[in-house]
Amino acid sequence: MKKNIFLFSLLLCMFAERINAQLVNIIPYPQKVEMTDGVCDFQQLDRIFIAGDQTMEPAAALLQEQLETFGIRASISQKKKRGGTIVLETDAGIAHPEGYRLTVRRHQVCIQASSYNGMIYGIQSLLQMANAKEKINCCRIEDEPRYEWRGYMLDEARHFQGEKKVKQLIDLLSYYKINRFHWHLTDEQGWRIEIKAYPRLTQVGAIGNNSDPKAPAAFYTQEQIRDIVHYAAQRGIEVVPEIDMPGHAGASNRSYPEYQALGTDTHPDFCFNPGKEETYQYLTNILREITELFPSNYIHIGGDEVSFGNANWEKDEHIAKLMKREHLTNAREVEIYFLRRMIGVVNSLGKTAMEWDDIYGDGIGPDGNVITWWRHGK
């Protein structure tokens, strides 16, 4: 009899724990959740109070905007009140820079973090809990991310999306605590970012997409880029641009063919010309403008699938001269020479270069450089 009671009690505890877990609908699930007595009427949370660091004001404004979607017109108050208040409190004691503590009481919610991103994640957890509910269960949540880099890549070179859709995507990324937006902006199919030094990149290079090579030019102005980058930062997201080189350069080469290498029948304008000194100056000028638009510490320069367009490099007179001068024996060594130089350019602009894993294993070191994997088995 005692054994049966023990087993029943154990099962009851496990069932209660499972119910508690289901009461907190948060993705990704927090590291620590403690349910407490009572419920909070979410509709009564009509005041937002910033305790401490006023740099949290954009987070408060974002919360205010999101509360409106629940039909709640909340004011940002300068005075802390007892009831119906969401408190955003800076707490230096929270060690992880993206960690947060969320406490839901009957008449008040307190979100604590040591950084802006942590505060955003606490807000997003609250909003997830409140989704389609008027009342949320009282609880205490402590959470921090398991991975430092939580990224999503959008390829707009092949299919342009536009400012409205990109902002919708950024809203979703923030909601699920994704902190990096990898923005692929140039490729064979289209060049999607305004470069003032080279207007033909958007006049010519922005024409077409992966489905229709004659589609009207579509691109982002520098003003739009700045606006989207700012929009993302307010939601805890760092935007990392990708400007492909030396391959996947077709849109650029259609705009400025003087910088392209001798290609192949299937990929005639696939690569920039590593043998022309003018190519390096051209790309440096482009990256200089990119640097001014993106505060991120990273610029992705691709470096992948160069073999699609380098079969005739040794027949290119400029590359042949480079190979003789630098004692390079094949197209792969030319590619690595090019990438080393461009990594140096990115570093000289105060950024860390990123490339795809195609360059792995050819002596390009980790200093000022990050390799990202897109294939399995390497």
C-alpha positions in Angstrom: 0.0 0.0 0.0 2.8 2.4 1.0 4.6 1.6 -2.3 1.5 2.4 -4.3 1.1 5.7 -2.5 4.7 6.6 -3.1 4.4 5.8 -6.8 1.1 7.8 -7.1 2.8 10.8 -5.3 5.8 10.6 -7.7 3.5 10.5 -10.7 1.5 13.4 -9.4 4.6 15.5 -8.9 5.8 14.6 -12.4 2.4 15.5 -13.8 2.4 18.8 -11.8 5.8 19.7 -13.1 4.8 19.0 -16.7 1.7 21.2 -16.2 3.9 24.0 -14.8 6.2 23.7 -17.8 3.2 24.1 -20.1 2.0 27.2 -18.3 5.1 29.0 -19.6 4.9 29.1 -23.3 8.3 30.5 -24.3 10.6 29.6 -27.2 13.4 28.8 -26.6 12.4 27.5 -23.2 14.1 29.3 -20.3 16.8 27.7 -18.2 15.0 28.2 -14.9 11.3 28.5 -14.3 9.7 28.7 -10.9 5.9 28.9 -10.7 4.4 30.9 -7.9 0.8 31.4 -6.6 -1.7 33.5 -8.4 -2.3 35.0 -11.8 -1.6 38.4 -13.3 -4.2 40.3 -15.3 -2.1 41.2 -18.4 -4.7 43.8 -19.5 -4.1 45.8 -16.4 -0.4 46.4 -17.1 -0.8 49.9 -18.5 2.3 51.6 -17.1 6.0 51.0 -17.9 8.7 52.2 -15.5 12.4 52.4 -16.3 14.4 51.8 -13.1 18.0 53.0 -13.5 19.7 53.1 -16.9 17.8 55.3 -19.3 19.5 53.6 -22.3 16.6 51.2 -21.9 14.2 53.8 -23.3 14.1 52.2 -26.8 13.2 48.9 -25.1 10.4 50.6 -23.2 9.1 52.2 -26.4 9.2 48.8 -28.2 7.3 47.2 -25.3 4.8 50.1 -25.4 4.3 49.5 -29.2 3.8 45.7 -28.7 1.3 46.2 -25.9 -0.9 48.1 -28.3 -1.3 44.9 -30.3 -3.0 43.5 -27.2 -5.3 46.5 -27.0 -3.3 48.0 -24.1 -2.4 51.7 -24.2 0.5 51.8 -21.8 2.3 55.0 -20.7 6.0 55.2 -19.9 5.9 56.6 -16.4 8.7 58.4 -14.5 7.3 57.2 -11.2 7.1 53.7 -9.9 3.6 52.7 -8.9 2.3 49.7 -7.1 -0.2 48.2 -9.4 -0.4 47.6 -13.1 3.2 48.4 -13.8 5.9 46.7 -15.9 9.3 47.6 -14.4 12.4 47.5 -16.5 15.3 47.5 -14.1 19.0 47.5 -14.9 20.8 44.9 -12.7 24.6 44.7 -13.0 24.4 41.5 -10.9 23.1 39.5 -13.9 26.5 38.2 -15.2 25.6 37.1 -18.7 25.3 40.1 -21.1 22.2 38.6 -22.7 20.7 37.1 -19.5 17.5 38.4 -17.8 15.3 37.8 -14.8 11.5 38.0 -15.3 9.2 38.1 -12.2 5.5 38.0 -12.7 3.4 39.0 -9.7 -0.3 39.5 -9.4 -0.2 43.3 -10.1 3.3 43.9 -11.4 5.9 42.5 -13.7 9.6 43.2 -13.2 12.2 42.5 -16.0 15.8 42.8 -14.9 18.9 42.7 -17.1 22.5 44.0 -17.2 22.3 44.9 -20.9 20.0 46.2 -23.5 19.8 42.8 -25.3 19.0 41.0 -22.1 16.1 43.5 -21.5 14.8 42.9 -25.0 14.8 39.1 -24.4 12.9 39.5 -21.1 10.3 41.6 -22.9 9.9 39.0 -25.6 9.5 36.2 -23.1 6.7 38.3 -21.4 5.0 38.9 -24.8 5.2 35.2 -25.6 3.6 34.3 -22.3 0.8 36.8 -22.9 0.1 35.7 -26.4 -3.7 35.3 -26.8 -4.1 35.3 -23.0 -5.7 37.9 -20.7 -4.2 36.3 -17.6 -0.7 34.9 -17.1 0.6 32.7 -14.3 2.8 34.3 -11.7 6.3 33.0 -11.9 10.0 33.7 -11.7 12.2 33.1 -14.7 15.9 33.2 -15.0 17.4 32.7 -18.5 20.5 33.3 -20.6 21.4 32.0 -24.1 23.3 28.8 -24.6 25.0 30.0 -27.8 26.6 33.4 -28.3 25.9 33.5 -32.1 22.3 32.8 -33.0 21.9 33.7 -36.6 19.6 33.8 -39.6 20.7 34.5 -43.2 18.5 36.2 -45.8 19.6 36.0 -49.5 18.2 39.1 -51.3 20.6 38.9 -54.2 18.5 36.1 -55.7 15.1 37.3 -54.6 14.6 40.9 -53.3 12.2 41.2 -50.4 11.9 44.9 -49.6 12.0 47.0 -46.5 8.5 46.0 -45.1 9.2 42.3 -45.3 12.7 42.6 -43.9 11.3 44.5 -40.9 8.6 41.8 -40.4 11.4 39.2 -40.4 13.5 41.2 -37.9 10.4 41.3 -35.6 10.2 37.5 -35.8 13.9 37.0 -35.2 13.8 39.2 -32.1 10.7 37.5 -30.8 12.6 34.2 -30.8 15.8 35.8 -29.5 17.9 35.5 -32.7 20.7 38.0 -32.3 22.4 38.1 -35.8 20.9 38.9 -39.2 23.2 37.8 -42.0 22.2 39.9 -45.0 23.3 38.5 -48.3 23.2 41.5 -50.6 25.2 40.8 -53.7 25.6 37.8 -56.1 25.3 36.9 -59.8 21.6 37.6 -59.8 21.6 41.1 -58.4 23.3 43.8 -56.5 21.0 45.1 -53.8 22.7 48.0 -52.0 23.4 51.5 -53.1 27.1 52.4 -53.4 27.5 56.1 -54.1 31.0 55.8 -55.6 29.7 53.3 -58.2 26.1 54.1 -59.2 25.9 51.5 -62.0 25.9 48.8 -59.4 22.3 49.6 -58.8 21.4 51.1 -62.2 22.6 47.9 -64.0 23.5 45.3 -61.3 20.2 45.5 -59.5 18.3 44.4 -62.6 17.0 40.9 -62.5 16.6 38.1 -60.0 16.9 34.3 -59.9 13.5 33.8 -61.6 13.6 36.7 -64.1 16.9 38.2 -65.3 15.1 41.2 -66.8 13.1 42.1 -63.6 13.2 45.8 -62.8 16.1 47.0 -60.7 15.4 46.4 -57.0 17.8 47.6 -54.2 18.1 49.4 -50.9 19.2 53.0 -50.7 21.8 53.8 -48.1 19.0 55.7 -46.1 16.9 52.5 -46.1 19.9 50.4 -45.0 20.6 52.7 -42.1 16.9 52.6 -41.1 16.8 48.8 -41.2 20.1 48.5 -39.2 18.7 50.9 -36.6 15.4 49.0 -36.5 17.2 45.7 -35.9 19.5 47.2 -33.2 16.4 48.4 -31.2 15.3 44.7 -31.3 18.6 43.3 -30.1 19.8 42.2 -33.5 23.2 42.9 -35.2 23.1 43.1 -39.0 26.1 41.4 -40.8 26.4 42.3 -44.5 27.7 39.9 -47.1 29.4 41.3 -50.2 30.7 38.3 -52.2 34.2 38.1 -53.7 36.0 37.0 -55.7 33.3 34.7 -57.1 29.5 35.3 -57.3 30.4 38.7 -58.7 28.2 38.7 -61.9 25.9 41.6 -61.0 29.0 43.8 -60.2 30.8 42.7 -63.4 27.8 43.5 -65.5 27.9 47.0 -64.1 31.7 47.4 -64.2 33.2 44.8 -66.6 36.7 46.3 -66.3 37.1 44.5 -63.0 36.1 41.0 -64.1 38.4 38.0 -64.8 38.4 35.8 -67.9 35.5 33.4 -67.2 34.1 30.2 -68.6 31.3 29.4 -71.1 28.8 28.7 -68.3 30.0 31.5 -66.0 31.5 34.2 -68.1 31.4 37.0 -65.6 31.5 35.0 -62.3 34.7 36.4 -60.8 36.5 39.6 -60.0 40.0 39.9 -61.5 42.7 39.2 -58.8 45.4 40.2 -61.3 44.3 43.9 -61.6 45.4 46.3 -59.0 42.4 48.4 -59.8 40.2 45.6 -58.6 41.5 45.9 -55.1 40.9 49.6 -55.0 37.4 49.2 -56.4 36.5 46.7 -53.7 38.2 48.7 -51.0 36.0 51.7 -52.0 32.9 49.6 -51.8 33.8 48.1 -48.4 34.6 51.5 -47.1 31.0 52.6 -47.8 29.7 49.3 -46.3 31.7 49.9 -43.2 30.0 53.3 -42.7 26.5 51.7 -43.1 26.9 48.7 -40.8 28.1 49.1 -37.1 28.7 45.3 -36.9 32.2 44.2 -36.2 31.9 41.7 -39.1 31.8 41.9 -42.9 31.2 38.7 -44.8 33.1 38.5 -48.1 32.0 35.1 -49.3 35.0 33.4 -50.8 33.0 30.4 -51.9 32.6 28.4 -55.2 35.3 30.3 -57.0 36.0 27.2 -59.0 32.8 27.8 -61.0 34.6 30.7 -62.8 38.3 30.3 -62.5 39.1 27.6 -65.1 40.7 30.1 -67.5 42.4 32.4 -65.0 45.9 31.4 -66.1 45.0 32.5 -69.7 44.1 36.0 -68.3 47.0 38.3 -69.0 46.7 40.2 -65.8 46.4 37.0 -63.6 49.3 35.4 -65.5 51.5 38.4 -64.6 50.4 38.2 -61.0 51.2 34.5 -60.9 54.7 35.1 -62.2 55.3 38.0 -59.9 54.1 36.3 -56.7 55.3 32.8 -57.7 51.8 31.3 -57.7 51.4 27.9 -59.4 47.6 27.6 -59.9 44.2 29.3 -59.7 43.6 28.2 -56.2 46.8 29.9 -55.0 45.6 33.1 -56.8 42.3 32.8 -55.0 44.0 32.6 -51.6 46.3 35.5 -52.5 43.2 37.6 -53.3 41.4 36.6 -50.1 44.4 37.3 -47.9 44.6 40.8 -49.4 40.9 41.5 -49.0 40.8 40.1 -45.4 43.6 42.7 -44.8 41.4 45.4 -46.3 38.5 44.5 -44.0 40.8 44.4 -41.0 42.2 47.8 -41.9 38.7 49.2 -41.9 38.3 48.1 -38.3 36.3 44.9 -39.0 36.6 41.2 -38.8 36.3 39.3 -42.1 34.1 36.3 -42.5 34.1 33.7 -45.3 32.5 30.4 -46.2 34.3 27.2 -45.5 35.5 26.8 -49.1 38.7 28.6 -48.0 39.4 26.3 -45.1 42.8 24.5 -45.0 44.8 26.8 -47.2 46.8 28.7 -44.7 44.4 31.6 -44.0 44.8 32.1 -40.3 42.2 33.0 -37.6 43.5 36.4 -36.8 40.9 39.0 -37.9 39.1 36.3 -39.6 36.1 33.9 -39.0 35.1 31.0 -41.2 31.4 30.0 -41.4 30.3 26.5 -42.5 27.5 25.9 -45.0 28.4 22.3 -45.8 28.6 19.1 -43.8 31.6 16.8 -43.7 34.4 19.4 -43.6 
